[in-house]
């Protein structure tokens, strides 16, 4: 995909040197490098044109005055002061870690909870032949409590998303209406209490466990939309990549920390203990969040005047939004950049969920490893993802601060490259014949490289609509959560014959979705604040100002 972007960029330069060639108003290059919005016309959009008769010259008009950047400096706060927005970043990161521990612990625990019920326990592909469940050596596994088919297991894991998809948009609305503190705090507390009930409910019936997982998903559906609402109020533009990435680092930690830890707990104390421990930690987190977090800089009792002024001026200028702003639903639905960002988010989600939910099952069933090994190997992609989260966001913000590239260029590179590399890795994985270490390497690359997307489409929601970033993200996350219950069910259908060769279908489908999302984001993403998201004083067609942080 990077080759595609280079080709298109070179093509634009080549075309710009032909006689009387004029790019149409609104033309957007794949990378956004030669975007028409940089050149002066009546509509403040760009035209790239050449002087007739002079093939080697290119006329570029001056940038309109209202597009010129300005510097907003943050004054130093007195004394030993920890900035409130950094505390919020840490707490949202711990919140996503907590959410993923409550959500995904069952993906590891279910390996020891169950023995697969299948008419044929033999799996074959090429030269690979293994007995499912026989080669795994855990003593507790031999005494598994439930005899669930692979379809029933994927139903338990994926049913979470049936409830999750319902509450994303209402969650964003509630966060804007009632504030981030109470919405995320109460939802985290309820999710922790529900997790404590999993062992009791699972022993009662499969149907009740599925119902509990759906309920858990419904309460947890507000988590990420609430965080995006928070950053609409709290994240200065040049810190946006780092702050959003810090929040999303909890996603990677939610796999990397939870999988090996839960694997160790299950191996030592039994699968029930994993739910009791993660549930108790969730209660502690909810209490701390409710104690120290506040909705906006204006409402924070301990924030310094310097930090408050800097945040509000850098994001909103003279117009500070209120919680009761009217939401432009129709305009959002018609916005091409919104849908391009959603497409990339959905592709990322499908790849992540395929690896996050199905990788433990794949490693355990195909390679016959014990629960501790499964937990560690399934967590490797998310360790890499966490590292790339932090490194990639710092590089992205450094590029923007030094003005080495435009926002849209950074966002596209940070999304398109990871989605492409991840998709290619899964295609290769589909054709390995029981070679465990190459398989682990490809799984790690495919999942880990997606860490860069937190500086890509994840930030684009706030880029194109700072005041409504939580709403646009909630729409996208609702659709992504639909994928959450579709992906494991599709995998379960593909794997119903219990053949290792059926995993090719799982990996090929995920790769195709990843490639599709990359192409859509490449051509249609934008960094311009959309007209429906602008304040009264913002002019039509205005791009985001680059504000320098000192």
Secondary structure, DSSP 8 states (H G I E B T S, - for coil): -HHHHHHHHHHHHHHHTSTT-B--TT---SSSTT-GGGS--TTS----B--TT-TT--B-----GGGS---------SSS---HHHHHHHHHHHHHHHHHHHHHHHHHHHHHHB----S--EEEETTEEEETTTS---HHHHT-SB---HHHHHHHHHTHHHHHHHHHHHHHHHHHHH-HHHHHHHHHHHHHHHHHTHHHHHHH-HHHHHHHHHHHHHHHTTHHHHHHHHHHHH--GGGHHHHHHHHHHHHHHHHHHHHHHHHHHHHHH-HHHHHHHHHHHHHHHHHHHHHH--SSGGG-SS--HHHHHHHHHHHHTT----TT----HHHHHT-HHHHHHHHHHHHHHHHHHHHHHHHHHHHHHHH---HHHHHHHHHHHHHHHHHHHHHHHHHHHHHHHTTSS-HHHHHHHHHHHHHHHHHHHHHHHTT--S-HHHHHHHHHHHHHGGGGGGGTHHHHHHHH-GGGHHHHHHHHHHHHHHHHHHHHHHHHHHTTT--GGGHHHHHHHHHHHHHHHHHHHHHH---S--GGG--TT--TT---------
